[in-house]
């Protein structure tokens, strides 16, 4: 959490953190500012000092609404800087940061975060180091960064915001299920009132509308993958495809609060009308692994332990895994889980690699999502919920939802 930052900075030998960019769809900035209508700014966090937001004077009221200490670019005579630089963005921003760093006596190691055009940002930071030889700009490993370490443990307020996103997400999932099961079937395809096939693209448009109506958005898109596409974990599905009965549909929805706030992540696998015996067998294997691993997670244990456990269970059922066959594109081909918050994928990580030292600790929010994938057999199955580890060490699904494979069609 944020109150851990000073200690984390000291452990990493960092004197300051510098965050670039807007206060929307920019997770590290939003962590301090929340979602605001601020198109651009800098945030400076010195070790042992509160964060300060530096803003365009036109956005002063939005900046003040963050509750942070704020400074206008006018305080640093931005008009003179622009005049001197001839309007050159690189030189303007380099000089502005130079003045900020001098006033606040910044020296030593400074870690940088946020969003900026890569080439321009690199040029500005190089110029800053040249102007201030006592400053060392540091680029951290993303999952091991100071900010990601702080963000890994959630406050009660953060968890409740994620839970609220889960309520919105599962509400939309329910709307999709109700819509699909109310359609007619013709030639083993779902059709609308005019007898025209309903497509994956039609469903995705409705999802985006239903999310927007509930105050959420879908910036990364939706996975609604059918048959062979369901066997490729990150296939989003083909928007032009009609929706058949009796085939697996991997439906993965990961929306966020409007403006790039907190995310939720949720997956169900459905088969409309009926499921083949082969699909049912694979589904039961995934569900058994999901239930076994979910019930075994304990506080202060290595995240990697549960990836190993998942591989053990799937291998015992006769499925290949990335541990038994690292290049496999069939069977269990990804890691069990990932952290979730202002990014849909963040720390902790659950990969079974020697460098992974992450532990499952109270206050973490993460997914549990085992899956099996057999694209050449025309199937894939994944079950995913977002959970928290509570202070008492229990794993709690933030918002529960049925795990039925078959969605019954009343007209069949």
Secondary structure, 3 states (H helix, E strand, C coil): CHHHHHHHHHHCCCCEEEEECCCCCCHHHHHHHCCCCCCCEEEEEECCCCCEEEECHHHHHHHHCCCCEEEEHHHHCHHHHHHHHCCCHHHHHHHHHHHHHHHCCCCEEEEEEECCCHHHHHHHHHHHHHHCCCEEEECCCCCCCHHHHHHCCCCHHHHHHHHHHHHHHHHHHHHHHHHHHCCEEECCEEECCCCCECEHHHHHHHHHHHHHHCCEECCCCEEEEECCHHHCCCCCCCCCCECECCCEEEEEECCEECCCCCECCEEEEEEECCCCHHHHHHHHHHHHHHHHHHCCCCCCEEHHHHHHHHHHHHHHCCCCECCCCCCCCCEECCCCCEECCCCCCEEEECCCCCCCCCEECCCCEEEECCEEEEHHHCEEEECEEEEEECCCCCEEECCCCCCCCEECCCCC
